[in-house]
């Protein structure tokens, strides 16, 4: 998985590519831990994300909880397979998906 971050003022966009699973989720967790200070808008761009596991969902949930305290979070460009996982797990009710 690759993680590309782009900070524009207090808006952070994180573009994910590949697979977000048990092996790669700690990398995203670390990136978020060091990047969210002062961020009021977090955008996950999943245009190139092919797969997400429960470990990846846990990282997104943690990011959502953090952003509930300091701003807002949204997920954009979700592929059909990842969106299906969001629907099955109820994450479509938790996350803002565009």
Backbone as CSV, one residue per row, in Angstrom:
resi,resn,N_x,N_y,N_z,CA_x,CA_y,CA_z,C_x,C_y,C_z
1,UNK,0.846,-1.179,0.000,0.000,0.000,0.000,0.886,1.236,0.000
2,UNK,0.445,2.247,-0.711,1.133,3.530,-0.676,0.197,4.571,-0.063
3,UNK,0.807,5.493,0.676,0.077,6.571,1.337,0.690,7.882,0.860
4,UNK,-0.116,8.716,0.226,0.338,10.037,-0.194,-0.465,11.079,0.549
5,UNK,0.241,11.968,1.252,-0.420,13.005,2.046,-0.220,14.365,1.397
6,UNK,-1.267,15.172,1.447,-1.219,16.524,0.919,-1.918,17.447,1.907
7,UNK,-1.168,18.393,2.465,-1.723,19.325,3.444,-1.934,20.678,2.787
8,UNK,-3.170,21.183,2.878,-3.509,22.486,2.344,-4.133,23.286,3.479
9,UNK,-3.329,24.060,4.178,-3.808,24.777,5.360,-4.118,23.786,6.463
10,UNK,-5.390,23.694,6.834,-5.791,22.736,7.877,-6.535,21.543,7.277
11,UNK,-6.481,21.407,5.946,-7.131,20.275,5.275,-6.066,19.275,4.829
12,UNK,-6.192,18.057,5.322,-5.255,16.995,4.976,-5.953,15.976,4.090
13,UNK,-5.373,15.710,2.923,-5.876,14.668,2.037,-4.886,13.515,2.066
14,UNK,-5.413,12.324,2.314,-4.587,11.119,2.313,-5.095,10.216,1.203
15,UNK,-4.255,10.018,0.197,-4.600,9.147,-0.926,-3.999,7.769,-0.662
16,UNK,-4.850,6.760,-0.709,-4.421,5.388,-0.450,-4.464,4.581,-1.742
17,UNK,-3.456,3.747,-1.938,-3.421,2.874,-3.114,-2.996,1.479,-2.677
18,UNK,-3.635,0.475,-3.247,-3.280,-0.906,-2.919,-4.276,-1.539,-1.970
19,UNK,-3.747,-2.213,-0.939,-4.577,-2.953,0.015,-4.363,-2.411,1.427
20,UNK,-5.464,-2.099,2.095,-5.409,-1.670,3.495,-5.868,-2.856,4.335
21,UNK,-4.889,-3.568,4.900,-5.194,-4.802,5.626,-4.342,-4.900,6.887
22,UNK,-4.295,-6.081,7.477,-3.557,-6.289,8.730,-2.091,-5.907,8.605
23,UNK,-1.513,-6.162,7.446,-0.094,-5.877,7.231,0.175,-4.384,7.070
24,UNK,-0.718,-3.673,6.371,-0.449,-2.274,6.030,-1.127,-1.253,6.948
25,UNK,-2.137,-1.671,7.700,-2.858,-0.700,8.540,-1.983,-0.029,9.599
26,UNK,-0.973,-0.713,10.190,-0.119,0.002,11.153,0.615,1.192,10.529
27,UNK,0.951,1.077,9.251,1.618,2.178,8.556,0.692,3.393,8.467
28,UNK,-0.577,3.167,8.144,-1.540,4.270,8.085,-1.789,4.844,9.475
29,UNK,-1.873,3.976,10.457,-2.072,4.418,11.845,-0.944,5.352,12.282
30,UNK,0.276,4.995,11.969,1.441,5.824,12.299,1.382,7.157,11.559
31,UNK,1.050,7.109,10.282,0.956,8.345,9.497,-0.095,9.281,10.071
32,UNK,-1.229,8.740,10.479,-2.289,9.568,11.064,-1.868,10.155,12.397
33,UNK,-1.219,9.353,13.212,-0.802,9.805,14.544,0.098,11.036,14.444
34,UNK,0.934,11.077,13.408,1.890,12.176,13.280,1.360,13.334,12.433
35,UNK,0.197,13.174,11.796,-0.264,14.174,10.829,-1.516,14.955,11.218
36,UNK,-2.262,14.504,12.205,-3.585,15.093,12.454,-3.591,16.325,13.352
37,UNK,-2.482,16.646,13.948,-2.459,17.819,14.820,-2.726,19.085,14.010
38,UNK,-3.736,19.824,14.423,-4.088,21.071,13.752,-4.965,20.894,12.518
39,UNK,-5.263,19.669,12.155,-6.088,19.403,10.973,-7.562,19.487,11.364
40,UNK,-8.342,20.253,10.587,-9.775,20.363,10.856,-10.609,19.649,9.792
41,UNK,-9.968,19.272,8.686,-10.671,18.551,7.626,-9.750,17.445,7.112
42,UNK,-10.219,16.205,7.218,-9.447,15.049,6.765,-10.216,14.373,5.639
43,UNK,-9.531,14.184,4.517,-10.139,13.534,3.355,-9.320,12.295,3.014
44,UNK,-9.985,11.156,2.966,-9.353,9.931,2.482,-9.763,9.744,1.033
45,UNK,-8.796,9.791,0.122,-9.055,9.546,-1.287,-8.729,8.081,-1.570
46,UNK,-9.749,7.295,-1.865,-9.573,5.850,-2.040,-9.687,5.422,-3.497
47,UNK,-9.378,6.342,-4.390,-9.491,6.062,-5.821,-8.698,4.828,-6.234
48,UNK,-7.538,4.629,-5.622,-6.682,3.508,-6.004,-6.604,2.425,-4.931
49,UNK,-7.510,2.472,-3.948,-7.553,1.439,-2.919,-8.377,0.266,-3.433
50,UNK,-7.762,-0.909,-3.460,-8.405,-2.097,-4.040,-9.126,-2.947,-3.005
51,UNK,-8.700,-2.862,-1.736,-9.210,-3.784,-0.726,-9.065,-3.156,0.650
52,UNK,-10.022,-3.431,1.532,-9.914,-3.003,2.926,-10.389,-4.142,3.828
53,UNK,-9.618,-4.419,4.865,-9.975,-5.479,5.821,-10.495,-4.847,7.102
54,UNK,-10.828,-5.693,8.061,-11.314,-5.184,9.352,-10.251,-4.334,10.044
55,UNK,-8.988,-4.661,9.850,-7.911,-3.851,10.443,-7.912,-2.444,9.846
56,UNK,-8.157,-2.354,8.568,-8.252,-1.048,7.913,-9.467,-0.275,8.384
57,UNK,-10.577,-0.979,8.563,-11.791,-0.336,9.075,-11.558,0.239,10.465
58,UNK,-10.806,-0.490,11.281,-10.511,-0.028,12.639,-9.730,1.292,12.601
59,UNK,-8.777,1.408,11.677,-7.989,2.639,11.556,-8.895,3.799,11.116
60,UNK,-9.783,3.534,10.170,-10.716,4.580,9.733,-11.635,5.017,10.866
61,UNK,-12.116,4.072,11.652,-12.984,4.388,12.787,-12.242,5.246,13.809
62,UNK,-11.003,4.904,14.070,-10.185,5.681,14.998,-9.982,7.105,14.476
63,UNK,-9.706,7.233,13.175,-9.533,8.563,12.574,-10.836,9.356,12.663
64,UNK,-11.975,8.686,12.438,-13.270,9.359,12.523,-13.515,9.888,13.937
65,UNK,-13.188,9.089,14.947,-13.363,9.525,16.331,-12.503,10.749,16.635
66,UNK,-11.266,10.736,16.161,-10.375,11.887,16.353,-10.936,13.119,15.669
67,UNK,-11.382,12.951,14.422,-11.881,14.096,13.669,-13.224,14.590,14.191
68,UNK,-14.002,13.750,14.848,-15.240,14.215,15.482,-14.945,15.260,16.541
69,UNK,-13.766,15.166,17.165,-13.365,16.121,18.211,-12.766,17.396,17.628
70,UNK,-12.144,17.309,16.442,-11.407,18.478,15.965,-11.829,18.979,14.585
71,UNK,-12.839,18.372,14.001,-13.271,18.850,12.685,-14.156,17.842,11.989
72,UNK,-13.855,17.582,10.733,-14.674,16.666,9.948,-13.793,15.745,9.109
73,UNK,-14.391,14.644,8.681,-13.689,13.664,7.865,-14.628,13.152,6.784
74,UNK,-14.087,12.950,5.602,-14.880,12.327,4.546,-14.003,11.380,3.733
75,UNK,-14.681,10.441,3.081,-14.032,9.438,2.247,-14.557,9.644,0.830
76,UNK,-13.633,9.747,-0.129,-14.044,10.010,-1.515,-13.460,8.958,-2.462
77,UNK,-14.063,8.862,-3.631,-13.590,7.988,-4.713,-13.476,6.527,-4.297
78,UNK,-14.509,6.010,-3.671,-14.492,4.633,-3.174,-14.891,3.677,-4.296
79,UNK,-14.084,2.642,-4.514,-14.416,1.644,-5.537,-15.572,0.767,-5.050
80,UNK,-16.157,0.038,-5.972,-17.339,-0.774,-5.667,-17.070,-1.818,-4.580
81,UNK,-15.920,-2.484,-4.642,-15.599,-3.529,-3.660,-15.457,-2.958,-2.249
82,UNK,-14.739,-1.862,-2.120,-14.553,-1.234,-0.809,-15.889,-0.681,-0.303
83,UNK,-16.673,-0.099,-1.189,-17.977,0.420,-0.786,-18.890,-0.709,-0.292
84,UNK,-18.780,-1.862,-0.916,-19.561,-3.026,-0.471,-19.186,-3.417,0.958
85,UNK,-17.896,-3.377,1.271,-17.437,-3.666,2.637,-18.016,-2.630,3.602
86,UNK,-17.992,-1.348,3.201,-18.566,-0.292,4.045,-20.060,-0.555,4.302
87,UNK,-20.783,-0.958,3.271,-22.219,-1.206,3.415,-22.492,-2.402,4.326
88,UNK,-21.772,-3.495,4.130,-21.986,-4.714,4.916,-21.685,-4.483,6.393
89,UNK,-20.645,-3.689,6.672,-20.223,-3.468,8.050,-20.956,-2.307,8.734
90,UNK,-21.780,-1.593,7.976,-22.496,-0.459,8.553,-21.690,0.825,8.571
91,UNK,-20.521,0.831,7.947,-19.688,2.035,7.940,-20.289,3.156,7.082
92,UNK,-21.238,2.820,6.211,-21.899,3.873,5.437,-22.720,4.767,6.360
93,UNK,-23.094,4.248,7.529,-23.836,5.062,8.511,-22.898,5.879,9.399
94,UNK,-21.633,5.486,9.456,-20.652,6.128,10.341,-19.840,7.180,9.597
95,UNK,-19.431,6.850,8.374,-18.541,7.707,7.595,-19.321,8.585,6.627
96,UNK,-18.741,9.713,6.280,-19.261,10.547,5.190,-18.551,10.087,3.936
97,UNK,-19.312,9.471,3.036,-18.739,8.911,1.813,-19.311,9.657,0.627
98,UNK,-18.423,10.186,-0.194,-18.858,10.935,-1.397,-18.323,10.276,-2.640
